[in-house]
Amino acid sequence: EPEVTQTPSHQVTQMGQEVILRCVPISNHLYFYWYRQILGQKVEFLVSFYNNEISEKSEIFDDQFSVERPDGSNFTLKIRSTKLEDSAMYFCASSAQSPDRTQYFGPGTRLTVL
Amino acid sequence: AQSVTQLDSQVPVFEEAPVELRCNYSSSVSVYLFWYVQYPNQGLQLLLKYLSGSTLVKGINGFEAEFNKSQTSFHLRKPSVHISDTAEYFCAVANTGGFKTIFGAGTRLFVKA
């Protein structure tokens, strides 16, 4: 069964450094998403991406964040200058061109900012 | 705007007992409803979804949920739980015309032997 994959599984970085989190969505999906989950808290929507542009974003997704689909398979989340409070699990999701747009999630990348 | 309230943060239950995890939502527009499960140190797995039609939906691992529009609820049930059902369960809602999914705070189901 096709699945969303994410790399790396765990990323440790120093405050102020740039990080890029990578995702490979399910191959025939057209909508892509990033969510984050701070330890012990709820899953929060960051951004959705369709047709090579951001379709919706939350107030969390400020100028420090950017997304890109650099080729036909990868979908990336870049955090320009990481802060301690960016430490979280980041989930990528994708959905098909169907009415419900059910989202299928990857296993997540745990980002630790020191 | 939508919101999701999961009424119980933790639910301990004995193996083979029935369980109900409660979820209420609020929205001014039509929504789709979902339950996801998260096992320790893993991602989110779709358990079941309500899009339209029959208000009783069946999912994987013997779970089912009932959509109640008048009470704006989407409670998850299983008639007999197993130790392996121990996990965090998230109720979620998505605007039928939008992109993002809004998650509840989660309910930790702990199944005891």
Interface residues (C-beta under 8 A of the other chain):
Chain A: Y31 Y33 Y35 Q41 K42 V43 E44 F45 S48 Y50 S55 E56 S58 F91 A93 P99 D100 R101 T102 Q103 Y104 F105 G106 P107 G108
Chain B: Y32 F34 Y36 Q42 G43 L44 Q45 L46 K49 L51 F90 A92 A94 T96 G98 F99 K100 T101 I102 F103 G104 A105 G106
